[in-house]
Amino acid sequence: MAEETKARLVIIAAGGTGGHMFPARAFADEMRARGWTVGLISDRRGLHYATDFPAEWKHEVQAASPNFREPWTLPSAFLKIQSGIRT
């Protein structure tokens, strides 16, 4: 019986700035060169930098950065984070 070979998958989660996406892109390039399938999970801001990201698929999640200097914004930030965790 022939053994099935499955493509190995790496899922990269990168945040919403170019400072996170550019190193993630270098990692994705290297993994693809080694024969891995690449997926990307990011927020809307991150996907803005990922238009030509070397991934077979991309998934957007809700994300927020809690701002403790403006405590009145915390409830909405935490609700957005919770929504992103559920997706």
PyMOL Python script that loads the backbone (N, CA, C, O; Angstrom):
from pymol import cmd

cmd.read_pdbstr("""\
ATOM      1  N   MET A   1       0.835  -1.169   0.000  1.00  0.00           N
ATOM      2  CA  MET A   1       0.000   0.000   0.000  1.00  0.00           C
ATOM      3  C   MET A   1       0.890   1.246   0.000  1.00  0.00           C
ATOM      4  O   MET A   1       1.818   1.355   0.802  1.00  0.00           O
ATOM      5  N   ALA A   2       0.604   2.164  -0.889  1.00  0.00           N
ATOM      6  CA  ALA A   2       1.404   3.383  -0.997  1.00  0.00           C
ATOM      7  C   ALA A   2       1.109   4.311   0.170  1.00  0.00           C
ATOM      8  O   ALA A   2      -0.041   4.489   0.571  1.00  0.00           O
ATOM      9  N   GLU A   3       2.166   4.893   0.703  1.00  0.00           N
ATOM     10  CA  GLU A   3       2.006   5.828   1.813  1.00  0.00           C
ATOM     11  C   GLU A   3       1.645   7.205   1.273  1.00  0.00           C
ATOM     12  O   GLU A   3       2.296   7.713   0.360  1.00  0.00           O
ATOM     13  N   GLU A   4       0.605   7.804   1.842  1.00  0.00           N
ATOM     14  CA  GLU A   4       0.213   9.144   1.423  1.00  0.00           C
ATOM     15  C   GLU A   4       1.164  10.162   2.037  1.00  0.00           C
ATOM     16  O   GLU A   4       1.544  10.060   3.203  1.00  0.00           O
ATOM     17  N   THR A   5       1.535  11.139   1.231  1.00  0.00           N
ATOM     18  CA  THR A   5       2.345  12.224   1.776  1.00  0.00           C
ATOM     19  C   THR A   5       1.445  13.441   1.918  1.00  0.00           C
ATOM     20  O   THR A   5       0.763  13.838   0.974  1.00  0.00           O
ATOM     21  N   LYS A   6       1.452  14.011   3.078  1.00  0.00           N
ATOM     22  CA  LYS A   6       0.637  15.192   3.334  1.00  0.00           C
ATOM     23  C   LYS A   6       1.544  16.411   3.386  1.00  0.00           C
ATOM     24  O   LYS A   6       2.639  16.375   3.948  1.00  0.00           O
ATOM     25  N   ALA A   7       1.060  17.490   2.787  1.00  0.00           N
ATOM     26  CA  ALA A   7       1.809  18.743   2.860  1.00  0.00           C
ATOM     27  C   ALA A   7       1.803  19.234   4.301  1.00  0.00           C
ATOM     28  O   ALA A   7       0.775  19.199   4.978  1.00  0.00           O
ATOM     29  N   ARG A   8       2.930  19.679   4.746  1.00  0.00           N
ATOM     30  CA  ARG A   8       3.016  20.238   6.095  1.00  0.00           C
ATOM     31  C   ARG A   8       2.494  21.670   6.061  1.00  0.00           C
ATOM     32  O   ARG A   8       2.727  22.408   5.104  1.00  0.00           O
ATOM     33  N   LEU A   9       1.794  22.045   7.109  1.00  0.00           N
ATOM     34  CA  LEU A   9       1.150  23.354   7.181  1.00  0.00           C
ATOM     35  C   LEU A   9       1.729  24.167   8.323  1.00  0.00           C
ATOM     36  O   LEU A   9       1.875  23.673   9.441  1.00  0.00           O
ATOM     37  N   VAL A  10       2.057  25.417   8.033  1.00  0.00           N
ATOM     38  CA  VAL A  10       2.437  26.366   9.078  1.00  0.00           C
ATOM     39  C   VAL A  10       1.454  27.531   8.986  1.00  0.00           C
ATOM     40  O   VAL A  10       1.214  28.076   7.909  1.00  0.00           O
ATOM     41  N   ILE A  11       0.895  27.898  10.131  1.00  0.00           N
ATOM     42  CA  ILE A  11      -0.026  29.028  10.197  1.00  0.00           C
ATOM     43  C   ILE A  11       0.695  30.162  10.920  1.00  0.00           C
ATOM     44  O   ILE A  11       1.154  30.008  12.052  1.00  0.00           O
ATOM     45  N   ILE A  12       0.779  31.287  10.249  1.00  0.00           N
ATOM     46  CA  ILE A  12       1.472  32.448  10.800  1.00  0.00           C
ATOM     47  C   ILE A  12       0.430  33.450  11.287  1.00  0.00           C
ATOM     48  O   ILE A  12      -0.479  33.820  10.543  1.00  0.00           O
ATOM     49  N   ALA A  13       0.564  33.880  12.517  1.00  0.00           N
ATOM     50  CA  ALA A  13      -0.290  34.933  13.072  1.00  0.00           C
ATOM     51  C   ALA A  13       0.578  36.167  13.261  1.00  0.00           C
ATOM     52  O   ALA A  13       1.554  36.146  14.012  1.00  0.00           O
ATOM     53  N   ALA A  14       0.216  37.237  12.575  1.00  0.00           N
ATOM     54  CA  ALA A  14       1.018  38.460  12.642  1.00  0.00           C
ATOM     55  C   ALA A  14       0.101  39.650  12.864  1.00  0.00           C
ATOM     56  O   ALA A  14      -1.013  39.699  12.342  1.00  0.00           O
ATOM     57  N   GLY A  15       0.578  40.601  13.641  1.00  0.00           N
ATOM     58  CA  GLY A  15      -0.219  41.755  14.029  1.00  0.00           C
ATOM     59  C   GLY A  15      -0.381  42.793  12.940  1.00  0.00           C
ATOM     60  O   GLY A  15      -0.033  42.578  11.779  1.00  0.00           O
ATOM     61  N   GLY A  16      -0.919  43.921  13.353  1.00  0.00           N
ATOM     62  CA  GLY A  16      -1.384  44.909  12.400  1.00  0.00           C
ATOM     63  C   GLY A  16      -0.414  45.973  11.966  1.00  0.00           C
ATOM     64  O   GLY A  16      -0.845  47.042  11.536  1.00  0.00           O
ATOM     65  N   THR A  17       0.870  45.735  12.057  1.00  0.00           N
ATOM     66  CA  THR A  17       1.814  46.746  11.579  1.00  0.00           C
ATOM     67  C   THR A  17       2.808  46.101  10.624  1.00  0.00           C
ATOM     68  O   THR A  17       3.023  44.889  10.650  1.00  0.00           O
ATOM     69  N   GLY A  18       3.399  46.923   9.793  1.00  0.00           N
ATOM     70  CA  GLY A  18       4.426  46.419   8.895  1.00  0.00           C
ATOM     71  C   GLY A  18       5.586  45.800   9.651  1.00  0.00           C
ATOM     72  O   GLY A  18       6.240  44.886   9.150  1.00  0.00           O
ATOM     73  N   GLY A  19       5.846  46.291  10.855  1.00  0.00           N
ATOM     74  CA  GLY A  19       6.923  45.744  11.673  1.00  0.00           C
ATOM     75  C   GLY A  19       6.713  44.296  12.048  1.00  0.00           C
ATOM     76  O   GLY A  19       7.672  43.592  12.364  1.00  0.00           O
ATOM     77  N   HIS A  20       5.471  43.839  12.018  1.00  0.00           N
ATOM     78  CA  HIS A  20       5.185  42.430  12.261  1.00  0.00           C
ATOM     79  C   HIS A  20       5.054  41.656  10.947  1.00  0.00           C
ATOM     80  O   HIS A  20       5.456  40.495  10.869  1.00  0.00           O
ATOM     81  N   MET A  21       4.501  42.285   9.933  1.00  0.00           N
ATOM     82  CA  MET A  21       4.218  41.580   8.685  1.00  0.00           C
ATOM     83  C   MET A  21       5.479  41.299   7.868  1.00  0.00           C
ATOM     84  O   MET A  21       5.575  40.248   7.236  1.00  0.00           O
ATOM     85  N   PHE A  22       6.433  42.205   7.868  1.00  0.00           N
ATOM     86  CA  PHE A  22       7.621  41.990   7.043  1.00  0.00           C
ATOM     87  C   PHE A  22       8.468  40.813   7.530  1.00  0.00           C
ATOM     88  O   PHE A  22       8.924  40.029   6.698  1.00  0.00           O
ATOM     89  N   PRO A  23       8.700  40.649   8.837  1.00  0.00           N
ATOM     90  CA  PRO A  23       9.392  39.431   9.288  1.00  0.00           C
ATOM     91  C   PRO A  23       8.557  38.174   9.027  1.00  0.00           C
ATOM     92  O   PRO A  23       9.104  37.115   8.717  1.00  0.00           O
ATOM     93  N   ALA A  24       7.237  38.292   9.153  1.00  0.00           N
ATOM     94  CA  ALA A  24       6.367  37.144   8.873  1.00  0.00           C
ATOM     95  C   ALA A  24       6.481  36.733   7.408  1.00  0.00           C
ATOM     96  O   ALA A  24       6.465  35.545   7.087  1.00  0.00           O
ATOM     97  N   ARG A  25       6.594  37.714   6.529  1.00  0.00           N
ATOM     98  CA  ARG A  25       6.753  37.428   5.094  1.00  0.00           C
ATOM     99  C   ARG A  25       8.064  36.677   4.831  1.00  0.00           C
ATOM    100  O   ARG A  25       8.090  35.731   4.043  1.00  0.00           O
ATOM    101  N   ALA A  26       9.137  37.093   5.483  1.00  0.00           N
ATOM    102  CA  ALA A  26      10.422  36.407   5.307  1.00  0.00           C
ATOM    103  C   ALA A  26      10.319  34.961   5.789  1.00  0.00           C
ATOM    104  O   ALA A  26      10.840  34.049   5.147  1.00  0.00           O
ATOM    105  N   PHE A  27       9.647  34.758   6.918  1.00  0.00           N
ATOM    106  CA  PHE A  27       9.446  33.406   7.441  1.00  0.00           C
ATOM    107  C   PHE A  27       8.602  32.576   6.473  1.00  0.00           C
ATOM    108  O   PHE A  27       8.911  31.413   6.217  1.00  0.00           O
ATOM    109  N   ALA A  28       7.540  33.172   5.939  1.00  0.00           N
ATOM    110  CA  ALA A  28       6.676  32.467   4.986  1.00  0.00           C
ATOM    111  C   ALA A  28       7.450  32.081   3.729  1.00  0.00           C
ATOM    112  O   ALA A  28       7.300  30.967   3.227  1.00  0.00           O
ATOM    113  N   ASP A  29       8.267  32.986   3.224  1.00  0.00           N
ATOM    114  CA  ASP A  29       9.083  32.674   2.039  1.00  0.00           C
ATOM    115  C   ASP A  29       9.982  31.471   2.302  1.00  0.00           C
ATOM    116  O   ASP A  29      10.091  30.576   1.464  1.00  0.00           O
ATOM    117  N   GLU A  30      10.620  31.453   3.462  1.00  0.00           N
ATOM    118  CA  GLU A  30      11.522  30.349   3.802  1.00  0.00           C
ATOM    119  C   GLU A  30      10.759  29.032   3.937  1.00  0.00           C
ATOM    120  O   GLU A  30      11.215  27.998   3.449  1.00  0.00           O
ATOM    121  N   MET A  31       9.618  29.067   4.585  1.00  0.00           N
ATOM    122  CA  MET A  31       8.847  27.832   4.769  1.00  0.00           C
ATOM    123  C   MET A  31       8.329  27.298   3.434  1.00  0.00           C
ATOM    124  O   MET A  31       8.341  26.088   3.208  1.00  0.00           O
ATOM    125  N   ARG A  32       7.880  28.181   2.556  1.00  0.00           N
ATOM    126  CA  ARG A  32       7.431  27.739   1.225  1.00  0.00           C
ATOM    127  C   ARG A  32       8.595  27.138   0.445  1.00  0.00           C
ATOM    128  O   ARG A  32       8.423  26.146  -0.263  1.00  0.00           O
ATOM    129  N   ALA A  33       9.778  27.733   0.572  1.00  0.00           N
ATOM    130  CA  ALA A  33      10.958  27.191  -0.110  1.00  0.00           C
ATOM    131  C   ALA A  33      11.283  25.787   0.387  1.00  0.00           C
ATOM    132  O   ALA A  33      11.874  24.988  -0.341  1.00  0.00           O
ATOM    133  N   ARG A  34      10.899  25.488   1.622  1.00  0.00           N
ATOM    134  CA  ARG A  34      11.128  24.155   2.193  1.00  0.00           C
ATOM    135  C   ARG A  34       9.962  23.203   1.946  1.00  0.00           C
ATOM    136  O   ARG A  34       9.957  22.080   2.450  1.00  0.00           O
ATOM    137  N   GLY A  35       8.973  23.652   1.170  1.00  0.00           N
ATOM    138  CA  GLY A  35       7.871  22.777   0.794  1.00  0.00           C
ATOM    139  C   GLY A  35       6.652  22.814   1.696  1.00  0.00           C
ATOM    140  O   GLY A  35       5.754  21.986   1.547  1.00  0.00           O
ATOM    141  N   TRP A  36       6.602  23.744   2.617  1.00  0.00           N
ATOM    142  CA  TRP A  36       5.467  23.845   3.526  1.00  0.00           C
ATOM    143  C   TRP A  36       4.339  24.648   2.884  1.00  0.00           C
ATOM    144  O   TRP A  36       4.586  25.520   2.051  1.00  0.00           O
ATOM    145  N   THR A  37       3.108  24.351   3.273  1.00  0.00           N
ATOM    146  CA  THR A  37       1.952  25.159   2.930  1.00  0.00           C
ATOM    147  C   THR A  37       1.838  26.239   4.003  1.00  0.00           C
ATOM    148  O   THR A  37       2.003  25.957   5.190  1.00  0.00           O
ATOM    149  N   VAL A  38       1.558  27.478   3.588  1.00  0.00           N
ATOM    150  CA  VAL A  38       1.530  28.608   4.521  1.00  0.00           C
ATOM    151  C   VAL A  38       0.137  29.223   4.558  1.00  0.00           C
ATOM    152  O   VAL A  38      -0.485  29.448   3.520  1.00  0.00           O
ATOM    153  N   GLY A  39      -0.342  29.491   5.771  1.00  0.00           N
ATOM    154  CA  GLY A  39      -1.574  30.240   5.990  1.00  0.00           C
ATOM    155  C   GLY A  39      -1.267  31.454   6.845  1.00  0.00           C
ATOM    156  O   GLY A  39      -0.296  31.457   7.602  1.00  0.00           O
ATOM    157  N   LEU A  40      -2.091  32.486   6.728  1.00  0.00           N
ATOM    158  CA  LEU A  40      -1.875  33.725   7.477  1.00  0.00           C
ATOM    159  C   LEU A  40      -3.142  34.116   8.217  1.00  0.00           C
ATOM    160  O   LEU A  40      -4.231  34.116   7.643  1.00  0.00           O
ATOM    161  N   ILE A  41      -2.996  34.449   9.492  1.00  0.00           N
ATOM    162  CA  ILE A  41      -4.082  35.005  10.296  1.00  0.00           C
ATOM    163  C   ILE A  41      -3.631  36.380  10.767  1.00  0.00           C
ATOM    164  O   ILE A  41      -2.546  36.529  11.330  1.00  0.00           O
ATOM    165  N   SER A  42      -4.476  37.392  10.529  1.00  0.00           N
ATOM    166  CA  SER A  42      -4.134  38.754  10.936  1.00  0.00           C
ATOM    167  C   SER A  42      -5.405  39.568  11.098  1.00  0.00           C
ATOM    168  O   SER A  42      -6.503  39.100  10.799  1.00  0.00           O
ATOM    169  N   ASP A  43      -5.240  40.791  11.575  1.00  0.00           N
ATOM    170  CA  ASP A  43      -6.372  41.699  11.643  1.00  0.00           C
ATOM    171  C   ASP A  43      -6.423  42.530  10.362  1.00  0.00           C
ATOM    172  O   ASP A  43      -5.582  42.379   9.477  1.00  0.00           O
ATOM    173  N   ARG A  44      -7.409  43.394  10.281  1.00  0.00           N
ATOM    174  CA  ARG A  44      -7.596  44.200   9.070  1.00  0.00           C
ATOM    175  C   ARG A  44      -6.359  45.039   8.757  1.00  0.00           C
ATOM    176  O   ARG A  44      -5.958  45.149   7.598  1.00  0.00           O
ATOM    177  N   ARG A  45      -5.754  45.631   9.792  1.00  0.00           N
ATOM    178  CA  ARG A  45      -4.552  46.449   9.561  1.00  0.00           C
ATOM    179  C   ARG A  45      -3.415  45.609   8.996  1.00  0.00           C
ATOM    180  O   ARG A  45      -2.722  46.043   8.076  1.00  0.00           O
ATOM    181  N   GLY A  46      -3.219  44.419   9.536  1.00  0.00           N
ATOM    182  CA  GLY A  46      -2.149  43.551   9.063  1.00  0.00           C
ATOM    183  C   GLY A  46      -2.362  43.101   7.634  1.00  0.00           C
ATOM    184  O   GLY A  46      -1.415  43.034   6.850  1.00  0.00           O
ATOM    185  N   LEU A  47      -3.612  42.791   7.290  1.00  0.00           N
ATOM    186  CA  LEU A  47      -3.886  42.343   5.925  1.00  0.00           C
ATOM    187  C   LEU A  47      -3.665  43.459   4.913  1.00  0.00           C
ATOM    188  O   LEU A  47      -3.467  43.193   3.727  1.00  0.00           O
ATOM    189  N   HIS A  48      -3.697  44.704   5.373  1.00  0.00           N
ATOM    190  CA  HIS A  48      -3.373  45.832   4.500  1.00  0.00           C
ATOM    191  C   HIS A  48      -1.940  45.704   3.973  1.00  0.00           C
ATOM    192  O   HIS A  48      -1.657  46.098   2.842  1.00  0.00           O
ATOM    193  N   TYR A  49      -1.046  45.160   4.785  1.00  0.00           N
ATOM    194  CA  TYR A  49       0.356  44.969   4.393  1.00  0.00           C
ATOM    195  C   TYR A  49       0.591  43.612   3.732  1.00  0.00           C
ATOM    196  O   TYR A  49       1.723  43.294   3.365  1.00  0.00           O
ATOM    197  N   ALA A  50      -0.455  42.816   3.576  1.00  0.00           N
ATOM    198  CA  ALA A  50      -0.284  41.437   3.118  1.00  0.00           C
ATOM    199  C   ALA A  50      -0.928  41.171   1.766  1.00  0.00           C
ATOM    200  O   ALA A  50      -1.302  40.034   1.479  1.00  0.00           O
ATOM    201  N   THR A  51      -1.063  42.188   0.936  1.00  0.00           N
ATOM    202  CA  THR A  51      -1.737  41.974  -0.343  1.00  0.00           C
ATOM    203  C   THR A  51      -1.033  40.928  -1.197  1.00  0.00           C
ATOM    204  O   THR A  51      -1.697  40.160  -1.894  1.00  0.00           O
ATOM    205  N   ASP A  52       0.276  40.879  -1.162  1.00  0.00           N
ATOM    206  CA  ASP A  52       1.012  39.866  -1.929  1.00  0.00           C
ATOM    207  C   ASP A  52       1.779  38.920  -1.004  1.00  0.00           C
ATOM    208  O   ASP A  52       2.842  38.411  -1.360  1.00  0.00           O
ATOM    209  N   PHE A  53       1.225  38.693   0.185  1.00  0.00           N
ATOM    210  CA  PHE A  53       1.852  37.796   1.162  1.00  0.00           C
ATOM    211  C   PHE A  53       1.861  36.376   0.608  1.00  0.00           C
ATOM    212  O   PHE A  53       0.850  35.927   0.069  1.00  0.00           O
ATOM    213  N   PRO A  54       2.983  35.655   0.728  1.00  0.00           N
ATOM    214  CA  PRO A  54       3.097  34.315   0.135  1.00  0.00           C
ATOM    215  C   PRO A  54       2.390  33.239   0.965  1.00  0.00           C
ATOM    216  O   PRO A  54       3.038  32.390   1.578  1.00  0.00           O
ATOM    217  N   ALA A  55       1.046  33.286   0.974  1.00  0.00           N
ATOM    218  CA  ALA A  55       0.265  32.296   1.720  1.00  0.00           C
ATOM    219  C   ALA A  55      -0.830  31.740   0.817  1.00  0.00           C
ATOM    220  O   ALA A  55      -1.360  32.443  -0.043  1.00  0.00           O
ATOM    221  N   GLU A  56      -1.158  30.476   1.024  1.00  0.00           N
ATOM    222  CA  GLU A  56      -2.226  29.854   0.249  1.00  0.00           C
ATOM    223  C   GLU A  56      -3.594  30.384   0.673  1.00  0.00           C
ATOM    224  O   GLU A  56      -4.533  30.406  -0.122  1.00  0.00           O
ATOM    225  N   TRP A  57      -3.696  30.807   1.918  1.00  0.00           N
ATOM    226  CA  TRP A  57      -4.946  31.403   2.394  1.00  0.00           C
ATOM    227  C   TRP A  57      -4.643  32.434   3.472  1.00  0.00           C
ATOM    228  O   TRP A  57      -3.601  32.396   4.126  1.00  0.00           O
ATOM    229  N   LYS A  58      -5.594  33.362   3.638  1.00  0.00           N
ATOM    230  CA  LYS A  58      -5.494  34.410   4.655  1.00  0.00           C
ATOM    231  C   LYS A  58      -6.833  34.479   5.384  1.00  0.00           C
ATOM    232  O   LYS A  58      -7.891  34.323   4.775  1.00  0.00           O
ATOM    233  N   HIS A  59      -6.773  34.717   6.698  1.00  0.00           N
ATOM    234  CA  HIS A  59      -7.990  34.814   7.496  1.00  0.00           C
ATOM    235  C   HIS A  59      -7.915  36.064   8.362  1.00  0.00           C
ATOM    236  O   HIS A  59      -6.917  36.308   9.041  1.00  0.00           O
ATOM    237  N   GLU A  60      -8.981  36.846   8.327  1.00  0.00           N
ATOM    238  CA  GLU A  60      -9.028  38.069   9.130  1.00  0.00           C
ATOM    239  C   GLU A  60      -9.746  37.810  10.449  1.00  0.00           C
ATOM    240  O   GLU A  60     -10.807  37.186  10.476  1.00  0.00           O
ATOM    241  N   VAL A  61      -9.162  38.290  11.535  1.00  0.00           N
ATOM    242  CA  VAL A  61      -9.795  38.225  12.849  1.00  0.00           C
ATOM    243  C   VAL A  61      -9.956  39.645  13.389  1.00  0.00           C
ATOM    244  O   VAL A  61      -9.220  40.555  13.008  1.00  0.00           O
ATOM    245  N   GLN A  62     -10.918  39.815  14.269  1.00  0.00           N
ATOM    246  CA  GLN A  62     -11.099  41.096  14.952  1.00  0.00           C
ATOM    247  C   GLN A  62      -9.994  41.244  15.987  1.00  0.00           C
ATOM    248  O   GLN A  62      -9.670  40.291  16.694  1.00  0.00           O
ATOM    249  N   ALA A  63      -9.427  42.411  16.076  1.00  0.00           N
ATOM    250  CA  ALA A  63      -8.365  42.650  17.055  1.00  0.00           C
ATOM    251  C   ALA A  63      -8.449  44.087  17.549  1.00  0.00           C
ATOM    252  O   ALA A  63      -8.993  44.961  16.874  1.00  0.00           O
ATOM    253  N   ALA A  64      -7.909  44.310  18.717  1.00  0.00           N
ATOM    254  CA  ALA A  64      -7.868  45.654  19.292  1.00  0.00           C
ATOM    255  C   ALA A  64      -6.683  45.740  20.236  1.00  0.00           C
ATOM    256  O   ALA A  64      -6.209  44.729  20.754  1.00  0.00           O
ATOM    257  N   SER A  65      -6.221  46.936  20.449  1.00  0.00           N
ATOM    258  CA  SER A  65      -5.147  47.184  21.415  1.00  0.00           C
ATOM    259  C   SER A  65      -5.739  47.970  22.578  1.00  0.00           C
ATOM    260  O   SER A  65      -6.073  49.145  22.425  1.00  0.00           O
ATOM    261  N   PRO A  66      -5.870  47.334  23.733  1.00  0.00           N
ATOM    262  CA  PRO A  66      -6.404  48.076  24.882  1.00  0.00           C
ATOM    263  C   PRO A  66      -5.514  49.271  25.211  1.00  0.00           C
ATOM    264  O   PRO A  66      -4.291  49.151  25.272  1.00  0.00           O
ATOM    265  N   ASN A  67      -6.138  50.410  25.419  1.00  0.00           N
ATOM    266  CA  ASN A  67      -5.411  51.631  25.752  1.00  0.00           C
ATOM    267  C   ASN A  67      -5.703  51.970  27.213  1.00  0.00           C
ATOM    268  O   ASN A  67      -6.751  52.537  27.523  1.00  0.00           O
ATOM    269  N   PHE A  68      -4.796  51.629  28.090  1.00  0.00           N
ATOM    270  CA  PHE A  68      -5.009  51.836  29.519  1.00  0.00           C
ATOM    271  C   PHE A  68      -4.920  53.309  29.919  1.00  0.00           C
ATOM    272  O   PHE A  68      -5.293  53.665  31.037  1.00  0.00           O
ATOM    273  N   ARG A  69      -4.438  54.156  29.035  1.00  0.00           N
ATOM    274  CA  ARG A  69      -4.408  55.596  29.320  1.00  0.00           C
ATOM    275  C   ARG A  69      -5.772  56.236  29.082  1.00  0.00           C
ATOM    276  O   ARG A  69      -6.047  57.336  29.563  1.00  0.00           O
ATOM    277  N   GLU A  70      -6.624  55.532  28.333  1.00  0.00           N
ATOM    278  CA  GLU A  70      -7.997  55.990  28.094  1.00  0.00           C
ATOM    279  C   GLU A  70      -8.936  54.875  28.537  1.00  0.00           C
ATOM    280  O   GLU A  70      -9.475  54.155  27.696  1.00  0.00           O
ATOM    281  N   PRO A  71      -9.140  54.722  29.835  1.00  0.00           N
ATOM    282  CA  PRO A  71      -9.869  53.569  30.359  1.00  0.00           C
ATOM    283  C   PRO A  71     -11.302  53.441  29.846  1.00  0.00           C
ATOM    284  O   PRO A  71     -11.851  52.340  29.858  1.00  0.00           O
ATOM    285  N   TRP A  72     -11.919  54.524  29.400  1.00  0.00           N
ATOM    286  CA  TRP A  72     -13.277  54.437  28.878  1.00  0.00           C
ATOM    287  C   TRP A  72     -13.345  53.646  27.567  1.00  0.00           C
ATOM    288  O   TRP A  72     -14.428  53.235  27.152  1.00  0.00           O
ATOM    289  N   THR A  73     -12.197  53.429  26.913  1.00  0.00           N
ATOM    290  CA  THR A  73     -12.183  52.648  25.671  1.00  0.00           C
ATOM    291  C   THR A  73     -11.989  51.154  25.925  1.00  0.00           C
ATOM    292  O   THR A  73     -12.111  50.354  24.998  1.00  0.00           O
ATOM    293  N   LEU A  74     -11.691  50.772  27.152  1.00  0.00           N
ATOM    294  CA  LEU A  74     -11.386  49.370  27.457  1.00  0.00           C
ATOM    295  C   LEU A  74     -12.547  48.411  27.197  1.00  0.00           C
ATOM    296  O   LEU A  74     -12.321  47.353  26.611  1.00  0.00           O
ATOM    297  N   PRO A  75     -13.782  48.731  27.606  1.00  0.00           N
ATOM    298  CA  PRO A  75     -14.855  47.759  27.349  1.00  0.00           C
ATOM    299  C   PRO A  75     -15.009  47.399  25.876  1.00  0.00           C
ATOM    300  O   PRO A  75     -15.152  46.223  25.541  1.00  0.00           O
ATOM    301  N   SER A  76     -14.981  48.393  24.996  1.00  0.00           N
ATOM    302  CA  SER A  76     -15.141  48.074  23.571  1.00  0.00           C
ATOM    303  C   SER A  76     -13.929  47.317  23.032  1.00  0.00           C
ATOM    304  O   SER A  76     -14.081  46.444  22.178  1.00  0.00           O
ATOM    305  N   ALA A  77     -12.736  47.635  23.516  1.00  0.00           N
ATOM    306  CA  ALA A  77     -11.542  46.910  23.067  1.00  0.00           C
ATOM    307  C   ALA A  77     -11.610  45.448  23.483  1.00  0.00           C
ATOM    308  O   ALA A  77     -11.308  44.559  22.687  1.00  0.00           O
ATOM    309  N   PHE A  78     -12.007  45.196  24.727  1.00  0.00           N
ATOM    310  CA  PHE A  78     -12.083  43.811  25.188  1.00  0.00           C
ATOM    311  C   PHE A  78     -13.187  43.033  24.472  1.00  0.00           C
ATOM    312  O   PHE A  78     -13.028  41.840  24.214  1.00  0.00           O
ATOM    313  N   LEU A  79     -14.300  43.688  24.149  1.00  0.00           N
ATOM    314  CA  LEU A  79     -15.353  43.013  23.380  1.00  0.00           C
ATOM    315  C   LEU A  79     -14.852  42.651  21.984  1.00  0.00           C
ATOM    316  O   LEU A  79     -15.152  41.572  21.472  1.00  0.00           O
ATOM    317  N   LYS A  80     -14.098  43.546  21.376  1.00  0.00           N
ATOM    318  CA  LYS A  80     -13.551  43.271  20.048  1.00  0.00           C
ATOM    319  C   LYS A  80     -12.553  42.114  20.105  1.00  0.00           C
ATOM    320  O   LYS A  80     -12.551  41.253  19.224  1.00  0.00           O
ATOM    321  N   ILE A  81     -11.714  42.090  21.126  1.00  0.00           N
ATOM    322  CA  ILE A  81     -10.751  40.997  21.290  1.00  0.00           C
ATOM    323  C   ILE A  81     -11.489  39.679  21.486  1.00  0.00           C
ATOM    324  O   ILE A  81     -11.128  38.667  20.885  1.00  0.00           O
ATOM    325  N   GLN A  82     -12.524  39.689  22.329  1.00  0.00           N
ATOM    326  CA  GLN A  82     -13.302  38.474  22.567  1.00  0.00           C
ATOM    327  C   GLN A  82     -13.939  37.982  21.274  1.00  0.00           C
ATOM    328  O   GLN A  82     -13.973  36.778  21.020  1.00  0.00           O
ATOM    329  N   SER A  83     -14.437  38.891  20.461  1.00  0.00           N
ATOM    330  CA  SER A  83     -15.016  38.519  19.175  1.00  0.00           C
ATOM    331  C   SER A  83     -13.970  37.873  18.279  1.00  0.00           C
ATOM    332  O   SER A  83     -14.267  36.902  17.583  1.00  0.00           O
ATOM    333  N   GLY A  84     -12.755  38.399  18.288  1.00  0.00           N
ATOM    334  CA  GLY A  84     -11.677  37.825  17.479  1.00  0.00           C
ATOM    335  C   GLY A  84     -11.284  36.442  17.933  1.00  0.00           C
ATOM    336  O   GLY A  84     -10.933  35.599  17.107  1.00  0.00           O
ATOM    337  N   ILE A  85     -11.334  36.188  19.228  1.00  0.00           N
ATOM    338  CA  ILE A  85     -10.984  34.866  19.751  1.00  0.00           C
ATOM    339  C   ILE A  85     -12.005  33.832  19.302  1.00  0.00           C
ATOM    340  O   ILE A  85     -11.648  32.680  19.055  1.00  0.00           O
ATOM    341  N   ARG A  86     -13.254  34.221  19.195  1.00  0.00           N
ATOM    342  CA  ARG A  86     -14.318  33.290  18.799  1.00  0.00           C
ATOM    343  C   ARG A  86     -14.262  32.905  17.329  1.00  0.00           C
ATOM    344  O   ARG A  86     -14.780  31.853  16.954  1.00  0.00           O
ATOM    345  N   THR A  87     -13.643  33.734  16.482  1.00  0.00           N
ATOM    346  CA  THR A  87     -13.652  33.437  15.045  1.00  0.00           C
ATOM    347  C   THR A  87     -12.664  32.418  14.643  1.00  0.00           C
ATOM    348  O   THR A  87     -12.572  32.079  13.463  1.00  0.00           O
TER     349      THR A  87
END
""", "prot")
cmd.dss("prot")
cmd.show_as("cartoon", "prot")
cmd.util.cbc("prot")
cmd.orient("prot")
